[in-house]
Amino acid sequence: MNTHEKKSRLLLYSAILLHQVLTAVAFPVAKLGLNYVEPFTLAFMRFTLASTIFIPVLFWLKAYRVITKRDHLTIFILGLVLIPVNQTVFLVGQSMTTASHSSLLFAAIPIFIYILAIIFLGEKMTFRRTAGIAIATGGVYMILSGEGVELGASSLLGDALVLVAVLAWAVAAIMAKPLIVKYGAFRVTGMALVYGSLVYAPFGLYKTIQFQFDGVPWQGWFSALYLAFVVSIIAYFLWYWVLKYMEASRVAILQNIQPIIATSVAMAMLSETISEYFVVGGIIVITGVILTELK
């Protein structure tokens, strides 16, 4: 491996690590905001703010490669999958369950993406990668079960909605892969978000007009800003940019480091103690990730 290749791989892994940090923090931040703002209004605030950033940049990028009508339609459908189905359903589900439940369910993303990538992108099924995904996913469940995360009837509907959001995210990753190779990660991400936001806007605006903002503390506004700028713009771009250069199943397996980051952040911010489940589960996750990355 030459110096350029090493630098490129280091950049890709650094980008996905940053993505995992930003999205790991998003679970408690979203839950915080939902304590003060109902989910449909929070979603409208998030997507409107993100779209105001994307739209002027997208107009500037129009001078580059022309997008075909067929690809425009695919990006529009991608926007529907990402916004009304993935993110809006996620916020509704998150309001009915816990952040830890959501992170547990999102641990299934690598499995779904791996299967879909084999079926639709022609990626090869290998014993090493299959074993790595299974091992890493098992490590995630060990970490979260050790923290007392259990799926129960009390949050069953919320968990089911989050699972729908998980499936939508996996489908979106597969749909976006060929598009971002042709047109670039920022352009496809931005157009999909704007298209999805426009479809969602009438319903979201209706709910927002009805919502009483009196008494919403700074935590509610901070949650909307974080979800809009940090997650919908920065984290989305990082995810799809890495997806442009790496196989979908390989990018997906790196998602399993998220619970390790989330728990570490909680330890630092909330002075939580480290458990033996975290240590053992973390070692298992890292082992599984390394196994999938070995040549």
DOKOL-620391 format. One record per residue (C-alpha): x, y, z; residue in three letters. Coordinates in steps of 0.001 Angstrom, whole numbers, plus 524288, in hexadecimal, padded with zeros to 5 digits. Example, Ala and Ser with C-alpha at 12.3 -4.5 7.8 and 13.67 -1.06 7.14 Angstrom:
2
<node x="8300C" y="7EE6C" z="81E78" code="ALA"/>
<node x="83566" y="7FBDC" z="81BE4" code="SER"/>
END
This chain:
295
<node x="80000" y="80000" z="80000" code="MET"/>
<node x="80609" y="80D13" z="7FBF0" code="ASN"/>
<node x="805DE" y="819AA" z="803BA" code="THR"/>
<node x="7FA47" y="81F40" z="7FC16" code="HIS"/>
<node x="7F210" y="8131B" z="7FE84" code="GLU"/>
<node x="7F573" y="81334" z="80D01" code="LYS"/>
<node x="7F1A5" y="8218A" z="80DE4" code="LYS"/>
<node x="7E4E1" y="81F00" z="806B2" code="SER"/>
<node x="7E12D" y="813B0" z="80F93" code="ARG"/>
<node x="7E4C7" y="81BB6" z="81B91" code="LEU"/>
<node x="7DC11" y="826BA" z="816AF" code="LEU"/>
<node x="7D0AA" y="81D7A" z="81440" code="LEU"/>
<node x="7D1B8" y="81702" z="82185" code="TYR"/>
<node x="7D31F" y="82444" z="82830" code="SER"/>
<node x="7C6D6" y="828F7" z="8213C" code="ALA"/>
<node x="7BEBC" y="81D2F" z="8253A" code="ILE"/>
<node x="7C3D6" y="81E2F" z="8332F" code="LEU"/>
<node x="7BF92" y="82C6A" z="833BF" code="LEU"/>
<node x="7B26A" y="82873" z="82E14" code="HIS"/>
<node x="7B0B5" y="81E48" z="838BA" code="GLN"/>
<node x="7B3E6" y="8281D" z="84369" code="VAL"/>
<node x="7AA36" y="8321B" z="83E1E" code="LEU"/>
<node x="79F35" y="82841" z="83C5A" code="THR"/>
<node x="7A1C8" y="82194" z="84963" code="ALA"/>
<node x="79F73" y="82E92" z="8502F" code="VAL"/>
<node x="7931F" y="8308A" z="847F9" code="ALA"/>
<node x="78B6C" y="82607" z="84F4F" code="PHE"/>
<node x="78B74" y="82CE4" z="85C9D" code="PRO"/>
<node x="78A9A" y="83A4D" z="8562B" code="VAL"/>
<node x="77E66" y="83649" z="84E8D" code="ALA"/>
<node x="77860" y="8308E" z="85AD6" code="LYS"/>
<node x="77B7B" y="83D33" z="86201" code="LEU"/>
<node x="7749B" y="84566" z="857BB" code="GLY"/>
<node x="768CD" y="83C7E" z="85780" code="LEU"/>
<node x="766B8" y="83F3E" z="865E6" code="ASN"/>
<node x="762C2" y="84D14" z="861FB" code="TYR"/>
<node x="75EA6" y="84CC3" z="853A3" code="VAL"/>
<node x="7553E" y="84305" z="84D91" code="GLU"/>
<node x="75BBE" y="83A71" z="84320" code="PRO"/>
<node x="7552B" y="83F94" z="836C0" code="PHE"/>
<node x="75867" y="84D9D" z="83A55" code="THR"/>
<node x="76661" y="84A30" z="83DDE" code="LEU"/>
<node x="767B4" y="84334" z="830CD" code="ALA"/>
<node x="7627C" y="84F28" z="82983" code="PHE"/>
<node x="76BFC" y="8581C" z="830A8" code="MET"/>
<node x="77744" y="84EF9" z="82DB1" code="ARG"/>
<node x="7749A" y="84D1E" z="81F33" code="PHE"/>
<node x="7713E" y="85B5D" z="81CA3" code="THR"/>
<node x="77DDD" y="85FFB" z="822D9" code="LEU"/>
<node x="785FA" y="855E6" z="81B76" code="ALA"/>
<node x="77F6B" y="8591F" z="80E79" code="SER"/>
<node x="7827F" y="8679C" z="80FD9" code="THR"/>
<node x="790E1" y="863DB" z="80FF4" code="ILE"/>
<node x="79031" y="859E2" z="80508" code="PHE"/>
<node x="787FC" y="8617B" z="7FB12" code="ILE"/>
<node x="79184" y="86C99" z="7F7B7" code="PRO"/>
<node x="79CE5" y="8631A" z="7F6E4" code="VAL"/>
<node x="7951F" y="85A15" z="7EDF8" code="LEU"/>
<node x="79249" y="8655C" z="7E4B7" code="PHE"/>
<node x="7A0DF" y="867E3" z="7E3F9" code="TRP"/>
<node x="7A38D" y="85981" z="7E131" code="LEU"/>
<node x="799E0" y="8595A" z="7D5CC" code="LYS"/>
<node x="7A4F4" y="85DDE" z="7CD01" code="ALA"/>
<node x="7AB4B" y="8508F" z="7CE8C" code="TYR"/>
<node x="7A701" y="843AB" z="7C890" code="ARG"/>
<node x="798D4" y="843C6" z="7C413" code="VAL"/>
<node x="7901D" y="83A39" z="7CB5D" code="ILE"/>
<node x="7878D" y="831F1" z="7C290" code="THR"/>
<node x="778BF" y="831C2" z="7C42A" code="LYS"/>
<node x="77940" y="82398" z="7C87B" code="ARG"/>
<node x="7836A" y="8268E" z="7D2E8" code="ASP"/>
<node x="77B88" y="8326B" z="7D748" code="HIS"/>
<node x="77013" y="8293D" z="7D9A2" code="LEU"/>
<node x="778C5" y="81FC2" z="7E11E" code="THR"/>
<node x="77E1C" y="82AD7" z="7E98B" code="ILE"/>
<node x="7701A" y="82F53" z="7EC0D" code="PHE"/>
<node x="76C69" y="821A6" z="7F09D" code="ILE"/>
<node x="778D5" y="82166" z="7F8D0" code="LEU"/>
<node x="7743B" y="82DFF" z="7FF34" code="GLY"/>
<node x="76737" y="827B8" z="8029F" code="LEU"/>
<node x="76E34" y="81C1F" z="808B3" code="VAL"/>
<node x="7776A" y="824D9" z="8106F" code="LEU"/>
<node x="76E3D" y="82F7A" z="8155D" code="ILE"/>
<node x="7600E" y="82AFD" z="8172E" code="PRO"/>
<node x="7638F" y="81CB1" z="8194E" code="VAL"/>
<node x="770F4" y="81C74" z="81FC7" code="ASN"/>
<node x="77272" y="828ED" z="82785" code="GLN"/>
<node x="76459" y="82CBC" z="82A5D" code="THR"/>
<node x="7608E" y="81EED" z="82E30" code="VAL"/>
<node x="76CF8" y="81E40" z="8366E" code="PHE"/>
<node x="7695F" y="82A92" z="83E0B" code="LEU"/>
<node x="75B7F" y="825A3" z="84061" code="VAL"/>
<node x="760BE" y="81874" z="844C7" code="GLY"/>
<node x="76B41" y="81ED4" z="84D22" code="GLN"/>
<node x="760D1" y="826B5" z="8543D" code="SER"/>
<node x="75A6A" y="819CE" z="85842" code="MET"/>
<node x="76688" y="8122D" z="85C3B" code="THR"/>
<node x="773E5" y="81461" z="8623D" code="THR"/>
<node x="78089" y="818D9" z="85BE6" code="ALA"/>
<node x="786FF" y="80C18" z="85FE9" code="SER"/>
<node x="77C45" y="8041F" z="85959" code="HIS"/>
<node x="77E51" y="80BE8" z="84CD5" code="SER"/>
<node x="78D03" y="809E7" z="84CE9" code="SER"/>
<node x="78AC7" y="7FB5D" z="84EFD" code="LEU"/>
<node x="781B3" y="7FA7C" z="8433F" code="LEU"/>
<node x="78AD5" y="8029E" z="83ACB" code="PHE"/>
<node x="7953B" y="7F85F" z="83D52" code="ALA"/>
<node x="78DF8" y="7EFF0" z="83376" code="ALA"/>
<node x="79131" y="7F955" z="82846" code="ILE"/>
<node x="79DA6" y="7F217" z="82405" code="PRO"/>
<node x="79600" y="7E56D" z="82295" code="ILE"/>
<node x="78B87" y="7EB9A" z="819FD" code="PHE"/>
<node x="79540" y="7F325" z="811AC" code="ILE"/>
<node x="79DCA" y="7E721" z="80FF2" code="TYR"/>
<node x="79263" y="7DF0E" z="80AF1" code="ILE"/>
<node x="78D3F" y="7E9E4" z="8021A" code="LEU"/>
<node x="79AD5" y="7ECE2" z="7FCC0" code="ALA"/>
<node x="79C80" y="7DEB3" z="7F8AB" code="ILE"/>
<node x="78F28" y="7DE78" z="7F215" code="ILE"/>
<node x="78EF4" y="7EBD0" z="7EB76" code="PHE"/>
<node x="79D16" y="7F093" z="7EA71" code="LEU"/>
<node x="7A364" y="7E3B3" z="7E711" code="GLY"/>
<node x="7ACAC" y="7E3F2" z="7F2B3" code="GLU"/>
<node x="7B286" y="7D6BC" z="7F5AA" code="LYS"/>
<node x="7AE3B" y="7CECB" z="80161" code="MET"/>
<node x="7BA46" y="7CA12" z="80899" code="THR"/>
<node x="7BB9C" y="7C1BC" z="814B2" code="PHE"/>
<node x="7C4FB" y="7CB8D" z="81ACF" code="ARG"/>
<node x="7BBF0" y="7D733" z="81948" code="ARG"/>
<node x="7AFE6" y="7CF81" z="81D56" code="THR"/>
<node x="7B6E8" y="7CAA8" z="8297C" code="ALA"/>
<node x="7BC0C" y="7D84A" z="82C75" code="GLY"/>
<node x="7AE8B" y="7DE5B" z="82BBF" code="ILE"/>
<node x="7A8C7" y="7D39D" z="83450" code="ALA"/>
<node x="7B3A6" y="7D4FD" z="83E65" code="ILE"/>
<node x="7B309" y="7E3E0" z="83ED0" code="ALA"/>
<node x="7A435" y="7E3ED" z="83FD2" code="THR"/>
<node x="7A508" y="7DA22" z="84AFE" code="GLY"/>
<node x="7AE90" y="7E323" z="851E0" code="GLY"/>
<node x="7A537" y="7EE94" z="85072" code="VAL"/>
<node x="79A21" y="7E6D2" z="85683" code="TYR"/>
<node x="7A314" y="7E2D3" z="861C3" code="MET"/>
<node x="7A681" y="7F10C" z="86486" code="ILE"/>
<node x="79873" y="7F5A1" z="8643C" code="LEU"/>
<node x="792CC" y="7EA19" z="86BA0" code="SER"/>
<node x="79D09" y="7EC5B" z="87616" code="GLY"/>
<node x="797D9" y="7FA33" z="87777" code="GLU"/>
<node x="78A58" y="7F4C1" z="87A66" code="GLY"/>
<node x="78458" y="7F6C8" z="86CFB" code="VAL"/>
<node x="778D8" y="7EDA5" z="86B15" code="GLU"/>
<node x="76E44" y="7EDA5" z="860CD" code="LEU"/>
<node x="760F4" y="7ED49" z="86739" code="GLY"/>
<node x="7529A" y="7EFD9" z="86502" code="ALA"/>
<node x="75365" y="7FD41" z="86B6B" code="SER"/>
<node x="75A5C" y="802CE" z="85F7C" code="SER"/>
<node x="75694" y="7F8C2" z="85552" code="LEU"/>
<node x="75052" y="80248" z="84BAE" code="LEU"/>
<node x="75BA6" y="80BD6" z="84CC1" code="GLY"/>
<node x="7655C" y="800CB" z="84AB4" code="ASP"/>
<node x="75DBF" y="7FC1D" z="83EC9" code="ALA"/>
<node x="75DFE" y="809C4" z="838D2" code="LEU"/>
<node x="76C9C" y="80B04" z="83B41" code="VAL"/>
<node x="76E8C" y="7FDE5" z="83494" code="LEU"/>
<node x="7673E" y="8032E" z="828A6" code="VAL"/>
<node x="770A8" y="80EBA" z="828D3" code="ALA"/>
<node x="77C26" y="8054A" z="82979" code="VAL"/>
<node x="77744" y="7FDE3" z="81D8C" code="LEU"/>
<node x="77532" y="80AB4" z="8164A" code="ALA"/>
<node x="78326" y="80F0E" z="8193D" code="TRP"/>
<node x="78873" y="8023C" z="813D8" code="ALA"/>
<node x="7803B" y="80396" z="8077A" code="VAL"/>
<node x="784A8" y="811BD" z="805E1" code="ALA"/>
<node x="792FA" y="80DB2" z="806BF" code="ALA"/>
<node x="79120" y="803E0" z="7FBB7" code="ILE"/>
<node x="78972" y="80D77" z="7F358" code="MET"/>
<node x="79358" y="8185F" z="7F544" code="ALA"/>
<node x="79FBA" y="810A8" z="7F242" code="LYS"/>
<node x="79F47" y="81173" z="7E33F" code="PRO"/>
<node x="79A1B" y="81F66" z="7E3A7" code="LEU"/>
<node x="7A4FC" y="824F2" z="7EC0E" code="ILE"/>
<node x="7AF2E" y="81E5E" z="7E384" code="VAL"/>
<node x="7A994" y="825DB" z="7D7DD" code="LYS"/>
<node x="7A614" y="832EF" z="7DDEA" code="TYR"/>
<node x="7AD22" y="83445" z="7EAE6" code="GLY"/>
<node x="7A908" y="83269" z="7F8F3" code="ALA"/>
<node x="7A55A" y="8405E" z="7FC6F" code="PHE"/>
<node x="79CFB" y="8426F" z="7F055" code="ARG"/>
<node x="79549" y="835C4" z="7F1AE" code="VAL"/>
<node x="793CD" y="83755" z="8006C" code="THR"/>
<node x="78F40" y="84567" z="7FF1C" code="GLY"/>
<node x="78595" y="842D8" z="7F423" code="MET"/>
<node x="77FCF" y="83707" z="7FAFC" code="ALA"/>
<node x="77E25" y="83EAB" z="80795" code="LEU"/>
<node x="777E8" y="84A4F" z="800BB" code="VAL"/>
<node x="76EA4" y="841B4" z="7F8C2" code="TYR"/>
<node x="76A9E" y="83A0E" z="804CB" code="GLY"/>
<node x="7690A" y="84677" z="80CBD" code="SER"/>
<node x="76025" y="84C8B" z="80268" code="LEU"/>
<node x="7574F" y="840A0" z="8029E" code="VAL"/>
<node x="756EE" y="840CC" z="8116E" code="TYR"/>
<node x="7556D" y="84FB0" z="8127A" code="ALA"/>
<node x="74676" y="8511E" z="8118B" code="PRO"/>
<node x="743E3" y="84764" z="81C77" code="PHE"/>
<node x="74F74" y="84C2E" z="82476" code="GLY"/>
<node x="74B46" y="85A5A" z="82315" code="LEU"/>
<node x="73D67" y="856E3" z="82753" code="TYR"/>
<node x="74284" y="85055" z="833AE" code="LYS"/>
<node x="74C2B" y="85B65" z="83642" code="THR"/>
<node x="741A8" y="865E7" z="8355D" code="ILE"/>
<node x="739A5" y="85E77" z="83F64" code="GLN"/>
<node x="74510" y="85CB6" z="848AD" code="PHE"/>
<node x="746B8" y="86641" z="853EB" code="GLN"/>
<node x="754F0" y="86A9A" z="85496" code="PHE"/>
<node x="7530A" y="87213" z="86139" code="ASP"/>
<node x="75B79" y="86C1E" z="86B97" code="GLY"/>
<node x="76462" y="86443" z="86292" code="VAL"/>
<node x="771AC" y="86539" z="86963" code="PRO"/>
<node x="77EE1" y="86650" z="862D7" code="TRP"/>
<node x="78042" y="8577C" z="862DF" code="GLN"/>
<node x="77517" y="85653" z="85915" code="GLY"/>
<node x="77B30" y="86045" z="84FD8" code="TRP"/>
<node x="788A5" y="85A4E" z="85176" code="PHE"/>
<node x="78334" y="84CF8" z="84DCB" code="SER"/>
<node x="77D36" y="85263" z="8413E" code="ALA"/>
<node x="789D8" y="85965" z="83D93" code="LEU"/>
<node x="7923F" y="84D83" z="84050" code="TYR"/>
<node x="7897F" y="84465" z="8387D" code="LEU"/>
<node x="788BE" y="84E13" z="82D29" code="ALA"/>
<node x="796CC" y="85276" z="82B96" code="PHE"/>
<node x="79F19" y="84809" z="83206" code="VAL"/>
<node x="7973B" y="83BF0" z="82E48" code="VAL"/>
<node x="78FA7" y="83F77" z="821E3" code="SER"/>
<node x="79AE8" y="846CD" z="81B85" code="ILE"/>
<node x="7A80C" y="842CA" z="82120" code="ILE"/>
<node x="7A546" y="834BC" z="8254E" code="ALA"/>
<node x="79D17" y="831AC" z="81933" code="TYR"/>
<node x="7A7C2" y="836E8" z="81059" code="PHE"/>
<node x="7B269" y="82F37" z="81746" code="LEU"/>
<node x="7AA9E" y="8228E" z="8166B" code="TRP"/>
<node x="7A7A3" y="823BA" z="807E5" code="TYR"/>
<node x="7B522" y="828F9" z="8048D" code="TRP"/>
<node x="7BB84" y="81CF4" z="80AA0" code="VAL"/>
<node x="7B13F" y="8146B" z="80404" code="LEU"/>
<node x="7B5E2" y="819E0" z="7F6F1" code="LYS"/>
<node x="7C36C" y="813EA" z="7F8C1" code="TYR"/>
<node x="7C0B4" y="807B9" z="800DC" code="MET"/>
<node x="7B7CF" y="7FC0B" z="7FF79" code="GLU"/>
<node x="7AAAC" y="7FE0B" z="80621" code="ALA"/>
<node x="7AC45" y="7F200" z="80EAD" code="SER"/>
<node x="7B9B1" y="7F68A" z="81345" code="ARG"/>
<node x="7B4BF" y="80414" z="816C2" code="VAL"/>
<node x="7A931" y="7FE07" z="81DD1" code="ALA"/>
<node x="7B163" y="7F560" z="826A6" code="ILE"/>
<node x="7B882" y="80174" z="82B91" code="LEU"/>
<node x="7AB3E" y="805CB" z="830C6" code="GLN"/>
<node x="7ACFE" y="7FC01" z="83BCC" code="ASN"/>
<node x="7B728" y="80477" z="84281" code="ILE"/>
<node x="7AC5E" y="80E58" z="84563" code="GLN"/>
<node x="7A7BE" y="8084F" z="85254" code="PRO"/>
<node x="7B5D9" y="80856" z="85721" code="ILE"/>
<node x="7B6E4" y="816CF" z="853FF" code="ILE"/>
<node x="7A976" y="819BF" z="859BD" code="ALA"/>
<node x="7ACB6" y="812D1" z="8667D" code="THR"/>
<node x="7B9F2" y="8198D" z="86729" code="SER"/>
<node x="7B381" y="826D7" z="8653A" code="VAL"/>
<node x="7A9B0" y="823BC" z="86FF0" code="ALA"/>
<node x="7B4CD" y="81FE1" z="878F7" code="MET"/>
<node x="7BBE3" y="82CAA" z="8765E" code="ALA"/>
<node x="7AFF1" y="83576" z="8773E" code="MET"/>
<node x="7A839" y="82E86" z="881D5" code="LEU"/>
<node x="7B33B" y="82832" z="889A8" code="SER"/>
<node x="7AD78" y="81AC1" z="8871C" code="GLU"/>
<node x="7B5CE" y="80F38" z="88B1D" code="THR"/>
<node x="7BAEA" y="8055B" z="8814C" code="ILE"/>
<node x="7B55E" y="7F79C" z="88259" code="SER"/>
<node x="7BB49" y="7EA7E" z="87F28" code="GLU"/>
<node x="7B0F8" y="7E929" z="87477" code="TYR"/>
<node x="7B648" y="7F564" z="86DFB" code="PHE"/>
<node x="7C451" y="7F087" z="86E69" code="VAL"/>
<node x="7C159" y="7E2DE" z="8694F" code="VAL"/>
<node x="7B730" y="7E793" z="85F85" code="GLY"/>
<node x="7C04B" y="7F237" z="85AA3" code="GLY"/>
<node x="7CB22" y="7E854" z="85845" code="ILE"/>
<node x="7C18E" y="7DFA5" z="850E0" code="ILE"/>
<node x="7BCDA" y="7EB07" z="8486E" code="VAL"/>
<node x="7CAAF" y="7EF38" z="8450B" code="ILE"/>
<node x="7CE51" y="7E125" z="841ED" code="THR"/>
<node x="7C2D5" y="7E008" z="8389B" code="GLY"/>
<node x="7C5FD" y="7ECFA" z="831F8" code="VAL"/>
<node x="7D453" y="7E94B" z="83048" code="ILE"/>
<node x="7D061" y="7DC1E" z="82AB0" code="LEU"/>
<node x="7C84B" y="7E297" z="82015" code="THR"/>
<node x="7D33F" y="7EC22" z="81CCB" code="GLU"/>
<node x="7DE2A" y="7E21F" z="81B54" code="LEU"/>
<node x="7E2B6" y="7DFBF" z="80D80" code="LYS"/>
END
